[in-house]
Amino acid sequence: MEIDQSVELRLELPVATPGRECPEVSCRGRVVRTVSPSDNEPWPGSAVIIEDYDFLPPPTDLTLLSAW
């Protein structure tokens, strides 16, 4: 990824209560740093600054709707 490249991420946030759905967040930002693979770290990496975000509505459960 290139520095200053715009990115959009969709993250699922963990919840502390079992059985509850994890909320999702849509984030927009840009790349501020990249790391090339090396002998110690075989995978490339990027650091992103989040400039804006929106919590997404929970998904509707289509299996409940189809029962009606």
N, C-alpha and C positions, 0 to 999 in steps of 0.2 A: 504494500500500500504506500502511496505517496504522501508526504507531509502536506497538510492543508486539504487533503482529499475529504469531501463530504461523505458521511456514512450515516446509515440508519440501522439501529439495532432494535431487536425485540427481545426483551428480557422477561423471564418468569421469576417472580419473587417468591422465596420460600415462606411458608406459613408455619406458625408454631402449633396450630391446632390440627391434629390428624383428622382426615376426612373432609377438610375444607379445600376448595379449589385455590390454586396459586394465582394471585393477580398478575396480570401482564402489563408491561410498560413499553411504549414505543418511544425510543430515544433518537434524537438527531444531534449530530455533532461533527467533529472533524479530527483527523489524525494529527497528533502533535509530536509523535516520536515513533520510530521503527527500530527493531532490533533484528539483525541478520543472524542466520544460524551460525553456530560455532561448535567447537569440539565439546564444550560443556553443555550447550543447549542446542539440540538438533532442529528445533522448530523456529521459524520466524515469529516475531511478535510485533504488536503495535499498541501504542497508548492513544486513547481517544478522550477528548474533552467533550462532555455532554453539554450542549448549549440549549436544548429544549426537550421536553418530554411530555407525554400524555399517558394517563392510565387508561387502559383499554377496557371496554365493558366485558363482563363475564360472558363466555360463550353460552348459547342456549342449548339445552339438552334435547336434541332431536328425537331421542328414543322416548322421552316423555310426551312429546307432541304427537308422535305417530301412534301412541296408544289410544288417543282420543279419536 
